[in-house]
Amino acid sequence: QVQLVESGGGLVQPGGSLSLSCAASRSISSFNVMGWYRQAPGKARELVAARTSGGNTNIVESVKGRFTISKDNARNTMYLQMNNLKPEDTAVYYCYAYTDGRSYWGQGTQVSVSS
């Protein structure tokens, strides 16, 4: 069993930055995949960025060059650095992990981009 806890969301003006964190309840070094999804009001949940245990990274085109996914195995934590935020980035952001044949989700953190 794995618990994932996100933090770092908030309200920011367009062009601003936020850094999200996802703390896991146990070692993440062997997780097959960790990533971030988001869900805007009235829309389906979509993948934002994901990283495999082998270091391969997948980032959705709409955030390439602005968002960076990383992780710190020693802290059992994954990060999403978001720069040059746009109003269309407004959503609830969810941490995701796949390990031992199971998927796990965090509770979500709200990111709002507005002037």
C-alpha distances in whole Angstrom, upper triangle without the diagonal:
4,7,10,13,17,20,24,25,28,32,34,37,38,38,36,32,29,26,22,19,16,14,10,9,9,11,12,15,14,12,15,15,15,17,19,20,23,24,28,29,31,29,26,23,24,23,24,23,20,20,19,18,22,23,24,24,25,27,28,32,33,31,32,34,32,29,27,23,22,20,20,18,19,18,14,16,17,21,23,27,29,32,35,34,35,35,34,30,30,27,23,21,17,15,13,11,11,10,9,11,9,10,8,11,13,15,18,21,25,27,31,34,37,40
4,7,10,13,17,20,21,25,28,30,34,34,34,32,29,25,22,19,16,12,10,7,6,7,9,10,13,12,10,13,13,12,14,16,17,20,22,25,27,29,27,24,21,22,20,21,20,18,17,17,16,20,21,22,22,23,24,25,29,30,28,29,31,29,25,23,20,19,16,17,15,16,15,11,13,14,17,19,23,25,29,32,30,32,32,31,27,27,24,20,18,14,12,10,9,10,9,10,12,10,9,7,9,10,13,15,18,21,24,27,30,34,37
4,7,10,13,17,18,22,25,27,31,32,32,29,26,23,20,16,13,10,8,6,5,8,11,11,15,15,13,16,15,13,14,15,16,18,20,23,25,27,25,23,20,21,20,20,19,18,18,18,18,22,22,23,22,23,24,25,29,29,27,28,30,28,24,23,19,19,16,16,15,17,14,11,12,13,16,18,21,23,27,30,28,30,30,29,25,24,21,18,16,12,10,10,10,12,12,14,15,12,11,7,8,7,9,12,15,18,21,24,27,31,34
4,7,10,14,15,18,22,24,27,28,28,26,22,19,16,12,10,6,6,5,7,9,11,11,14,15,13,15,13,11,11,12,13,15,17,20,22,24,23,21,17,18,17,17,16,15,16,17,17,21,20,21,20,20,20,22,25,25,23,25,26,24,20,19,16,15,13,14,14,16,13,10,9,10,12,14,18,19,23,26,24,26,26,25,22,21,18,15,12,9,7,8,8,11,13,15,16,13,11,7,6,5,8,9,12,15,17,21,24,27,31
4,7,10,12,15,19,21,25,26,26,23,20,16,14,10,8,5,5,7,8,12,14,13,17,18,16,18,16,13,13,12,14,15,17,19,21,24,23,21,18,19,18,17,17,17,18,19,20,23,22,23,21,22,21,22,26,25,23,24,26,23,20,19,16,16,14,15,15,16,13,11,9,10,11,13,16,18,22,24,22,24,24,24,20,19,17,13,11,9,8,10,11,15,16,19,20,17,14,11,9,5,7,8,9,13,15,19,22,25,28
4,7,8,12,15,17,21,22,22,20,17,13,11,7,5,4,6,9,12,14,16,15,18,20,17,19,16,13,12,10,12,12,15,17,19,22,21,20,16,17,16,15,15,15,17,19,20,23,21,22,20,20,19,20,23,22,19,21,22,20,16,16,14,14,13,14,16,17,14,12,10,9,9,10,13,14,18,21,19,21,21,20,17,16,14,11,8,7,7,10,12,16,18,21,22,19,16,12,10,6,7,6,6,10,12,15,18,21,24
4,6,9,13,15,18,20,20,17,14,10,9,6,5,7,8,12,14,17,18,17,20,22,20,22,19,16,14,12,14,14,16,18,20,23,22,22,18,19,18,16,17,17,19,21,22,25,23,24,22,22,20,21,24,22,20,22,22,19,16,16,15,15,14,15,17,18,14,14,11,11,10,10,12,13,16,19,17,19,20,20,16,15,14,11,10,10,10,13,16,19,21,25,26,23,20,16,13,10,10,8,6,9,10,14,16,19,22
4,7,10,11,15,17,17,14,11,7,6,5,6,9,11,15,18,20,21,19,22,24,22,24,21,17,15,13,15,14,16,17,20,23,22,22,19,19,18,16,16,18,19,22,24,26,24,24,22,22,20,21,23,21,18,20,20,17,14,15,14,15,15,16,19,19,16,16,13,12,10,9,10,11,13,16,14,17,17,18,15,14,13,12,10,12,12,16,18,22,24,27,28,26,22,19,16,13,13,10,7,9,9,12,14,16,19
4,7,9,13,14,15,12,10,7,8,6,9,11,14,17,20,22,23,22,25,26,24,25,22,18,16,13,13,12,14,14,16,20,19,20,17,17,17,15,16,18,20,24,25,28,25,25,22,22,19,19,21,19,17,19,20,16,14,15,15,17,17,19,22,23,19,19,15,14,12,11,11,10,13,15,12,14,14,15,12,10,10,9,8,11,12,16,19,23,25,29,29,26,22,20,16,13,12,9,5,5,5,8,10,13,16
4,7,10,13,14,11,10,8,10,10,12,15,17,21,23,26,27,25,28,30,28,29,26,22,19,16,16,14,15,14,16,20,20,21,19,19,20,17,19,22,24,27,29,31,29,28,25,24,22,21,23,20,18,21,21,17,16,18,18,20,21,22,25,26,23,22,19,18,15,14,13,12,14,15,12,13,13,15,12,10,10,10,11,14,16,19,23,26,29,32,32,29,26,23,19,16,15,12,8,6,5,6,8,11,13
4,7,10,12,10,10,9,12,13,16,18,21,24,27,30,31,29,31,33,31,32,28,25,22,18,18,15,16,15,16,20,20,22,20,20,21,19,21,24,26,29,31,34,31,30,27,26,23,22,23,20,18,21,21,17,17,19,20,22,24,25,28,29,26,26,22,21,18,16,15,13,13,13,11,12,11,13,11,9,11,12,13,16,19,22,26,29,32,35,35,32,29,26,22,20,18,15,11,8,6,5,6,7,9
4,7,8,6,7,8,11,13,16,19,22,26,29,31,31,29,32,34,31,32,29,25,22,19,19,16,17,16,18,21,21,23,21,21,21,18,20,23,26,29,31,33,30,30,26,25,22,21,22,18,16,19,19,15,15,18,19,21,23,25,28,29,26,27,23,21,18,15,13,11,11,10,8,9,9,12,11,10,12,14,14,18,20,23,27,30,33,37,37,34,30,28,24,22,21,17,14,11,8,6,5,6,8
4,6,6,8,10,14,16,20,23,26,29,32,34,35,32,35,37,34,35,31,28,24,21,21,18,19,17,19,22,22,24,23,22,23,20,22,25,28,31,34,35,32,31,28,26,23,22,22,18,17,19,18,15,16,19,21,24,26,28,31,32,30,30,26,24,20,18,15,12,11,9,8,8,8,12,11,11,14,16,17,21,23,26,29,33,36,39,39,37,33,31,27,25,24,20,17,14,11,8,5,5,5
4,5,9,11,15,17,21,23,27,30,33,35,35,33,34,36,34,34,30,27,24,21,20,18,19,16,18,21,21,23,22,21,21,18,20,24,26,30,33,34,30,29,26,24,21,19,19,15,14,17,16,12,14,18,20,23,26,28,31,33,30,30,27,24,20,17,15,11,10,7,5,5,6,10,10,10,14,17,17,21,23,26,29,32,35,39,39,36,33,31,28,26,25,21,18,15,12,9,6,6,6
4,7,10,14,16,20,23,26,29,33,34,34,32,33,35,33,33,29,26,23,20,21,19,20,19,21,24,23,25,23,22,22,18,20,23,25,29,31,32,29,28,24,23,19,19,18,15,13,15,13,10,12,15,19,21,24,26,30,31,29,29,26,23,19,16,13,10,7,4,5,6,9,12,11,13,16,18,18,22,23,26,29,32,35,39,39,37,33,31,28,26,26,22,19,17,13,12,9,10,10
4,7,11,13,17,20,23,27,30,32,32,29,31,33,31,32,28,25,22,19,20,18,20,19,21,24,23,25,23,22,21,18,19,22,24,28,30,31,28,27,24,23,20,19,19,16,14,16,14,11,12,15,17,19,22,24,27,29,26,27,23,21,17,14,11,8,6,5,5,8,11,13,11,12,15,17,17,20,21,24,27,31,33,37,37,35,32,29,26,24,24,20,17,15,12,11,8,10,10
4,7,10,14,17,20,23,27,28,28,26,27,30,28,28,25,22,19,16,18,16,19,18,21,24,23,24,22,20,19,16,16,19,21,25,27,28,24,24,21,21,17,18,18,16,13,14,13,9,10,11,14,16,18,20,24,25,22,23,19,17,13,11,8,5,4,6,6,10,12,14,11,12,15,16,15,17,18,21,24,27,30,34,34,32,29,26,24,21,21,18,15,14,11,11,10,12,13
4,7,10,13,16,20,23,25,25,23,25,27,25,26,23,19,16,14,15,14,17,17,20,23,22,22,20,19,18,15,15,18,19,23,25,26,23,23,20,20,17,18,19,17,13,15,15,11,10,11,12,14,16,18,21,22,19,20,16,14,10,8,6,5,7,9,8,11,13,14,11,12,13,13,12,15,15,18,21,25,27,31,31,29,26,23,20,18,18,15,12,11,8,10,10,13,15
4,7,10,13,16,20,21,21,19,21,24,22,23,20,16,14,12,14,14,17,18,21,24,23,23,20,19,17,14,14,16,17,20,21,23,20,21,18,18,16,17,19,17,14,15,15,12,9,9,10,11,12,14,17,18,16,16,12,10,7,6,4,6,9,12,11,14,16,17,13,14,14,14,11,13,13,16,18,22,24,28,29,26,23,21,18,16,17,14,11,12,10,13,13,17,19
4,7,10,13,17,18,19,17,19,21,19,20,17,14,12,10,12,12,15,17,20,23,21,21,17,17,15,12,12,14,15,18,20,22,19,20,17,17,15,17,19,18,15,16,17,14,11,10,10,10,11,13,16,17,14,14,10,8,6,5,6,8,11,14,13,16,17,17,13,13,13,11,9,10,9,13,15,19,21,25,25,23,20,17,15,12,13,10,8,10,9,13,14,18,20
4,6,10,13,15,15,13,16,18,16,18,16,12,11,10,13,14,17,19,22,25,23,22,19,18,16,14,13,14,14,17,18,20,18,19,17,18,17,19,21,21,17,19,19,16,13,12,10,10,9,10,13,14,11,10,7,6,5,7,9,11,15,18,17,19,21,20,17,17,16,13,10,10,9,12,13,17,19,22,23,21,18,15,13,11,12,11,10,12,13,16,18,21,24
4,6,10,12,12,11,14,16,13,16,13,10,9,9,12,14,17,19,22,24,23,21,18,17,15,14,13,13,13,15,16,19,17,19,17,17,17,19,22,22,19,20,21,19,15,14,11,10,9,10,12,13,10,8,5,5,6,9,12,14,18,21,19,22,23,22,18,18,16,14,10,9,6,9,10,14,15,19,20,17,15,12,10,8,10,10,10,13,14,18,20,24,27
4,7,9,10,9,13,15,13,16,14,11,12,12,15,17,20,23,25,28,26,24,21,21,19,18,16,15,15,17,16,20,19,20,19,20,20,22,26,25,22,24,24,22,19,17,14,12,10,10,10,11,8,6,4,7,9,12,15,17,21,24,23,25,26,26,22,22,20,17,14,12,9,11,11,14,15,18,20,17,15,12,11,9,12,12,13,16,17,21,24,27,30
4,5,7,7,11,12,11,14,13,10,12,13,16,18,21,24,26,29,27,25,21,21,19,19,17,15,15,16,15,18,18,20,19,20,21,23,27,27,24,25,26,25,21,19,15,14,11,11,10,11,9,6,6,8,11,14,18,20,24,27,26,28,29,28,24,24,22,18,16,13,10,10,9,12,12,15,17,14,13,10,10,9,12,13,15,19,20,24,26,30,33
4,7,9,12,13,12,16,15,14,16,17,19,21,24,27,29,31,29,27,24,24,22,22,21,19,18,18,17,21,21,23,23,24,25,27,30,31,28,29,30,28,25,23,19,17,14,13,12,12,10,8,9,12,15,18,21,24,27,31,29,32,32,31,28,27,25,21,19,16,13,13,12,14,13,15,17,15,14,11,12,11,14,16,17,21,23,27,30,33,36
4,6,9,10,10,14,14,13,16,18,21,23,26,29,31,33,32,29,25,25,23,23,21,19,17,17,15,19,19,21,22,23,25,27,31,31,29,29,30,29,25,23,19,17,14,12,10,10,9,7,10,12,16,19,22,25,29,32,31,33,34,33,29,29,27,24,21,18,15,14,12,13,11,13,16,14,14,12,14,14,17,19,20,24,26,29,32,35,38
4,6,7,8,12,13,12,15,18,21,24,27,30,33,35,32,30,26,26,23,23,20,17,15,14,12,15,16,19,19,22,23,26,30,30,28,28,29,28,24,21,18,15,11,10,7,8,8,5,9,11,15,18,21,24,28,31,31,33,34,33,30,30,28,25,22,19,15,14,12,13,11,13,16,15,15,14,16,16,19,20,22,25,27,30,32,36,39
4,5,5,9,9,8,12,15,18,21,24,27,30,32,30,27,23,22,19,19,16,14,12,11,9,12,13,15,16,18,20,23,26,27,24,24,25,25,21,18,14,12,9,9,6,9,9,5,8,9,12,16,19,22,25,29,28,30,32,30,27,27,25,23,19,16,13,12,9,10,9,11,14,14,13,12,14,14,18,19,20,24,24,28,30,34,37
4,6,9,10,10,14,17,20,23,27,30,33,35,32,29,26,24,21,21,18,14,12,10,7,10,11,14,15,18,20,23,26,28,25,25,26,25,22,19,15,12,9,9,6,8,10,8,10,11,14,17,20,23,26,30,29,32,34,32,29,30,28,26,22,19,16,14,11,12,10,12,15,16,16,15,17,18,21,22,23,27,27,31,32,36,39
4,6,9,10,14,17,20,24,27,30,33,35,32,29,25,24,21,21,18,15,12,10,6,10,12,14,16,18,21,24,27,29,27,26,27,27,24,21,17,15,12,12,9,12,14,11,13,13,17,19,22,25,28,32,31,34,35,33,30,31,29,26,23,20,16,14,11,10,8,9,12,13,14,14,17,18,22,23,25,28,29,32,34,38,41
4,6,7,11,14,17,20,23,27,30,31,28,25,22,20,17,18,15,12,10,8,6,10,11,13,14,16,18,21,24,26,24,24,25,25,21,19,15,14,11,12,10,13,14,10,12,11,15,17,20,23,26,30,29,31,32,30,27,28,25,23,20,17,13,11,7,6,5,8,10,10,10,11,13,15,19,19,22,25,26,29,31,35,38
4,7,10,14,16,20,23,26,29,30,27,24,21,19,16,17,14,10,9,6,5,8,10,11,12,14,17,19,22,24,23,22,24,25,21,19,15,14,13,15,13,17,17,14,14,13,16,18,21,23,27,29,29,30,32,29,26,28,25,23,20,17,14,11,8,6,5,8,9,10,10,12,14,16,20,21,23,26,26,30,31,35,38
4,7,10,13,16,19,23,26,27,24,21,17,16,12,13,11,7,6,4,6,9,9,9,10,11,13,16,19,21,19,19,21,21,18,16,12,12,11,14,13,17,17,13,13,11,13,14,18,20,23,26,25,27,28,26,23,24,22,20,17,14,11,8,6,5,7,11,11,11,9,10,12,14,18,18,20,22,23,26,28,31,35
4,7,10,14,17,20,24,25,22,19,16,14,11,11,9,6,5,6,8,11,10,11,10,11,12,15,18,19,17,18,19,19,15,13,10,10,9,12,12,15,14,11,10,8,10,11,15,17,20,23,22,24,25,23,20,21,19,17,13,11,8,6,4,6,9,13,13,12,10,9,10,11,15,14,16,19,19,23,24,28,31
4,7,10,14,17,20,22,19,16,13,11,8,8,6,4,6,8,11,13,12,11,9,9,10,11,15,16,14,15,17,16,12,11,8,9,10,13,14,17,16,13,11,8,9,9,12,14,17,20,19,20,22,19,16,18,15,14,10,8,6,5,6,9,12,16,16,14,11,11,10,11,14,12,14,16,16,20,21,25,28
4,7,10,13,17,19,16,14,10,9,6,5,5,6,9,12,15,17,15,14,11,10,10,10,14,14,12,14,16,14,11,11,8,11,12,15,17,19,18,15,12,9,9,8,11,12,15,18,16,17,18,16,13,14,12,10,7,6,5,6,9,12,15,19,18,16,13,12,10,10,12,10,11,13,13,16,17,21,25
4,7,10,14,15,12,10,7,5,4,5,7,9,12,15,18,20,18,17,14,12,11,10,14,13,12,14,17,15,12,13,12,14,16,19,20,23,21,19,16,13,12,11,14,13,16,18,16,16,17,14,11,12,9,8,6,5,6,7,11,13,17,20,19,17,13,12,10,10,11,9,11,12,12,15,17,20,24
4,7,10,12,9,8,5,5,7,7,10,12,16,18,21,23,21,20,17,15,12,11,14,12,12,15,17,15,13,15,14,17,18,21,23,26,23,21,18,15,14,12,14,13,16,17,14,14,14,11,9,9,6,5,4,6,9,10,14,17,20,23,22,20,16,15,12,11,12,9,9,9,9,12,14,17,21
4,7,8,6,6,4,6,9,10,13,15,19,22,25,27,25,23,20,18,16,14,16,14,14,18,20,18,16,18,18,20,22,25,26,29,27,24,21,19,18,15,17,16,18,19,16,15,13,11,10,9,5,5,7,8,12,13,17,19,22,26,24,21,17,16,13,13,12,9,10,10,10,12,14,17,20
4,6,5,7,7,9,12,12,16,18,22,25,28,30,28,26,23,20,17,15,17,14,15,18,21,18,17,20,20,23,24,28,29,32,29,27,24,21,20,17,19,16,18,18,14,13,11,9,8,6,4,6,9,11,15,17,20,23,26,29,28,25,21,20,17,16,15,12,12,10,10,10,12,14,18
4,6,8,10,12,15,16,19,22,25,28,31,33,31,30,26,24,21,19,20,17,18,22,24,22,21,23,23,26,28,31,33,35,32,30,27,25,23,21,22,20,21,21,17,15,13,11,11,9,7,9,12,14,18,19,23,25,29,32,30,27,23,22,18,18,16,13,14,11,12,11,13,15,18
4,7,10,12,16,17,21,23,27,29,32,34,33,31,27,24,22,19,21,18,20,23,26,24,23,26,25,29,30,33,35,37,35,32,29,27,26,23,25,22,24,24,20,18,15,13,14,12,10,12,14,16,20,21,24,26,29,32,30,27,24,23,20,20,18,16,17,15,15,15,17,18,21
4,7,9,12,14,17,20,23,26,29,31,29,27,24,21,19,16,17,15,17,20,23,21,20,23,23,26,28,31,32,35,33,30,27,25,24,21,23,20,22,22,19,17,15,12,12,11,9,11,13,14,17,18,22,23,27,30,27,25,21,21,18,19,18,15,16,15,15,15,17,18,22
4,6,10,12,16,17,21,23,26,28,27,25,22,19,17,15,17,15,17,20,23,22,20,22,21,24,26,29,30,33,31,28,26,23,22,20,22,21,23,23,20,19,17,14,14,13,11,11,12,13,15,15,19,20,24,26,24,21,18,18,16,17,16,14,16,15,16,17,19,21,25
4,7,9,12,14,18,20,23,25,24,22,19,16,15,13,15,14,15,18,21,20,17,19,18,21,22,25,26,29,27,24,22,19,19,17,19,18,21,21,19,18,17,14,13,12,9,9,9,9,12,12,15,17,20,23,21,19,15,15,12,13,13,12,13,13,14,16,18,21,24
4,6,9,11,15,17,21,22,21,19,16,13,11,9,12,11,12,15,18,17,15,16,15,19,20,24,25,28,26,24,21,18,17,15,17,16,19,19,17,16,16,13,12,13,10,11,10,10,12,12,15,16,20,23,21,19,15,15,13,15,15,13,15,15,15,16,18,21,24
4,6,8,11,14,17,19,17,15,12,9,8,7,10,11,11,12,16,15,12,13,12,15,17,21,22,25,24,21,18,15,15,13,15,14,17,19,17,17,17,14,12,14,12,12,10,9,10,10,12,14,17,21,19,17,14,14,13,14,16,13,15,16,15,18,19,22,25
4,7,11,14,17,18,16,14,11,8,6,5,9,9,7,9,12,11,9,10,9,13,15,19,21,24,22,20,17,14,12,10,12,11,14,15,13,14,15,13,10,12,11,11,9,10,10,11,13,15,19,22,22,20,16,16,14,15,16,13,14,14,13,16,16,20,23
4,7,10,14,15,12,11,7,5,4,6,10,11,9,9,12,11,8,8,7,10,12,16,18,21,20,18,15,11,10,8,11,11,14,16,15,17,18,16,13,15,14,14,11,11,10,10,12,14,17,21,20,19,16,16,14,15,17,15,15,17,15,18,19,22,25
4,7,10,12,10,8,6,5,7,9,13,14,12,12,15,15,11,10,7,9,11,14,15,19,18,16,14,10,11,10,13,14,17,20,19,20,22,20,17,19,17,16,13,12,10,9,9,11,14,17,17,16,13,14,13,15,17,16,17,19,18,21,22,26,29
4,7,8,6,6,4,6,9,12,15,17,15,14,16,16,13,10,7,8,9,12,13,16,16,14,13,10,11,11,14,16,19,21,21,23,25,23,20,22,20,19,16,14,12,10,10,11,13,16,16,16,14,15,15,16,20,18,19,22,21,24,25,29,32
4,5,5,5,7,9,12,15,18,20,18,17,19,20,17,14,11,11,11,13,13,17,17,15,14,12,14,15,17,20,22,25,25,27,29,26,23,25,24,22,19,17,14,12,10,9,11,14,14,15,14,15,16,18,21,21,22,25,24,28,29,32,35
4,5,7,10,12,15,19,21,24,22,20,22,22,19,16,13,11,10,12,11,14,15,13,13,12,15,16,19,22,25,28,27,30,32,30,26,28,26,25,21,19,16,13,11,10,10,13,14,15,15,16,17,19,23,22,24,27,27,30,31,35,38
4,6,9,12,15,19,21,24,22,20,22,23,20,17,14,13,12,14,13,16,18,16,16,15,17,18,20,23,25,28,28,31,33,31,28,30,28,27,24,22,19,17,14,13,13,16,17,18,18,19,21,22,26,25,27,29,29,32,33,36,39
4,6,10,13,16,19,21,19,17,18,19,16,13,11,10,10,12,12,16,17,15,15,13,14,15,17,19,22,25,25,27,30,28,25,27,26,25,22,20,17,16,14,14,15,18,19,20,19,19,20,22,25,24,25,27,26,29,30,33,36
4,7,10,14,16,18,17,15,16,18,15,13,11,11,12,15,15,19,20,18,17,14,15,15,17,19,21,24,24,26,28,26,23,26,25,24,21,20,17,16,15,14,16,19,19,20,18,20,20,22,25,24,25,27,26,29,29,32,35
4,7,10,12,15,13,11,13,14,12,10,8,9,12,15,16,20,20,18,16,13,13,12,14,16,18,20,20,22,25,22,20,22,21,21,18,17,15,14,14,15,17,20,20,20,18,19,19,20,23,21,22,23,22,25,25,29,31
4,7,9,12,11,10,12,13,11,10,9,12,14,18,19,22,22,20,18,15,14,13,15,15,17,19,19,20,22,20,17,20,19,19,16,16,15,14,14,15,18,21,20,20,18,18,18,19,22,20,21,22,21,23,23,27,30
4,6,8,7,6,9,10,8,8,8,12,15,18,20,24,23,21,18,15,13,11,12,12,14,16,15,16,19,16,14,17,17,17,14,15,14,14,16,17,20,23,23,22,19,19,18,19,21,19,19,20,18,20,20,23,26
4,6,6,6,10,11,9,11,11,15,18,22,23,27,26,24,21,17,16,13,14,13,15,15,14,15,16,14,12,15,15,16,14,15,15,15,17,19,22,25,24,23,20,20,19,20,21,19,19,19,17,19,18,22,25
4,6,5,9,10,10,12,14,17,21,24,26,30,29,27,24,20,18,15,16,14,14,15,14,14,16,13,13,16,17,19,17,18,19,19,21,22,26,29,28,27,24,24,23,23,25,22,22,21,19,20,19,22,24
4,6,9,9,9,12,14,18,21,25,27,30,29,27,24,21,18,15,15,12,12,12,11,10,12,10,9,13,14,16,15,17,18,19,22,24,27,31,29,28,25,25,22,23,24,20,20,19,16,17,15,18,20
4,6,5,6,9,11,15,18,22,24,27,26,24,21,17,15,11,11,9,9,9,9,10,12,10,9,12,13,15,14,16,16,18,20,22,26,29,29,27,24,23,21,21,22,19,18,17,14,15,14,17,20
4,5,6,8,11,14,18,21,24,26,26,25,22,18,15,12,12,10,10,11,12,13,16,14,12,16,17,19,16,18,18,19,21,23,26,29,29,28,25,25,23,23,25,21,21,20,18,19,17,20,23
4,6,8,11,14,18,21,24,26,25,25,22,18,16,13,11,10,9,9,11,13,16,15,14,17,19,21,18,20,20,21,23,25,28,32,31,30,28,27,25,25,26,23,22,21,18,19,18,20,22
4,7,10,13,17,20,23,25,24,24,20,17,14,10,8,6,5,6,8,10,13,13,11,14,16,18,16,18,18,20,22,25,28,31,31,30,27,26,24,23,24,20,19,18,15,16,14,17,19
4,7,10,14,17,20,22,21,20,17,13,10,7,5,4,6,9,9,11,14,14,11,14,14,15,13,15,15,16,18,21,24,28,28,26,23,22,20,19,21,17,16,16,13,15,14,18,20
4,7,10,13,16,19,18,17,14,11,8,6,5,7,9,12,12,15,18,17,14,17,17,17,14,15,14,15,17,19,22,26,26,25,22,21,20,19,21,18,17,18,16,18,18,21,23
4,7,11,13,16,15,14,11,7,6,5,6,9,12,15,15,18,20,19,15,18,17,17,13,13,11,12,13,16,18,22,23,21,19,18,17,16,19,16,16,18,16,19,19,23,26
4,7,10,13,12,11,9,6,5,7,8,11,14,18,18,21,23,22,19,21,20,19,15,15,12,13,13,16,17,21,22,21,19,18,17,17,20,18,18,20,18,22,22,26,28
4,6,9,8,8,6,4,6,9,11,14,17,21,21,24,26,25,21,23,22,20,16,15,12,13,12,15,15,19,21,20,18,17,16,16,19,18,18,20,20,23,24,28,30
4,5,5,6,5,6,8,12,13,17,20,23,24,27,29,28,24,26,25,23,19,18,15,15,14,17,17,20,22,21,20,18,18,17,20,20,20,23,22,26,27,30,33
4,5,5,6,8,11,15,17,20,23,27,27,30,32,31,27,28,27,25,21,19,15,15,14,15,15,17,20,19,19,17,18,18,21,21,22,25,25,28,30,33,36
4,6,8,11,13,17,18,22,25,29,29,32,34,33,29,30,29,27,23,21,18,18,17,18,18,20,23,22,22,20,21,20,23,23,23,26,26,30,31,35,37
4,5,9,11,15,16,20,23,27,26,29,31,31,27,27,26,24,20,19,16,17,15,18,18,20,23,22,20,18,18,17,19,20,20,23,23,27,28,32,34
4,7,10,14,17,20,23,27,26,29,30,30,26,26,24,22,18,16,13,13,12,14,14,16,19,18,17,15,15,14,17,18,18,22,22,26,28,31,34
4,7,10,13,16,19,23,22,25,27,26,22,23,21,19,15,14,10,12,11,14,15,18,20,18,17,14,14,12,15,15,15,18,19,23,24,28,30
4,7,10,13,17,20,19,22,24,23,19,20,19,17,13,12,8,10,10,13,15,18,20,18,16,14,13,12,15,14,14,17,17,20,22,26,28
4,6,10,13,16,16,19,21,20,16,18,17,15,12,11,9,12,13,16,18,22,23,21,18,16,15,13,15,14,13,15,14,18,19,22,25
4,6,10,13,12,15,17,17,13,14,14,13,10,11,10,12,14,17,20,23,24,22,19,17,15,14,16,13,12,13,12,15,16,19,22
4,7,10,10,14,16,16,13,15,15,15,12,14,13,16,18,21,23,27,28,26,23,21,19,17,19,16,14,15,12,15,15,18,20
4,7,7,10,13,13,9,12,13,14,12,14,14,17,20,23,25,29,29,27,24,22,20,18,19,16,14,13,10,12,11,15,17
4,5,9,12,13,11,13,15,17,15,18,18,21,23,26,29,33,33,31,28,26,24,22,23,19,17,16,12,13,11,14,16
4,7,10,11,10,12,15,18,17,20,21,23,26,29,32,36,36,34,30,29,26,25,25,21,19,17,13,13,10,12,13
4,7,8,6,9,12,14,14,17,19,21,24,27,31,34,34,32,28,27,24,22,22,18,16,14,10,9,7,9,11
4,5,5,8,11,14,14,18,20,23,26,29,32,36,35,33,29,28,25,23,23,19,17,14,11,9,6,8,10
4,5,6,9,13,14,18,21,23,27,29,33,36,36,33,29,28,24,23,22,18,16,13,10,7,5,6,9
4,5,8,12,13,16,19,21,25,27,31,34,33,31,27,26,23,22,21,17,16,13,10,9,8,9,12
4,6,9,10,13,16,18,21,24,28,31,30,28,24,23,20,19,18,14,13,10,8,7,7,10,13
4,7,9,13,16,18,22,25,28,32,31,28,24,23,19,18,16,13,11,8,5,5,5,8,12
4,6,9,13,15,19,22,25,29,28,25,21,19,16,14,13,10,8,6,6,7,9,12,15
4,7,10,13,17,20,23,26,25,22,18,16,12,11,9,6,5,4,6,8,11,14,18
4,7,10,13,17,20,23,23,20,16,14,10,9,9,5,5,6,7,10,13,16,20
4,6,10,13,16,20,19,16,12,10,7,6,7,4,7,9,11,14,17,20,24
4,7,11,13,17,17,14,11,8,6,5,8,7,9,12,13,17,19,23,26
4,7,10,14,13,11,7,6,5,7,10,10,12,15,16,20,22,26,29
4,6,10,10,8,6,5,7,9,13,13,16,19,20,24,26,29,33
4,7,7,6,5,6,9,12,16,16,19,22,23,27,29,33,36
4,5,6,7,8,12,14,18,19,22,25,26,30,32,36,39
4,6,8,10,14,17,20,22,25,28,30,34,36,39,43
4,7,10,14,17,20,22,25,28,30,33,35,39,42
4,7,10,14,17,18,22,25,27,30,33,36,40
4,7,10,13,15,18,21,23,26,29,32,36
4,7,10,12,15,18,21,24,27,30,34
4,7,8,12,15,17,20,23,27,30
4,6,9,12,15,18,21,24,28
4,7,10,13,16,20,23,26
4,7,10,13,16,19,23
4,7,10,13,16,19
4,6,10,13,16
4,7,10,13
4,6,10
4,7
4
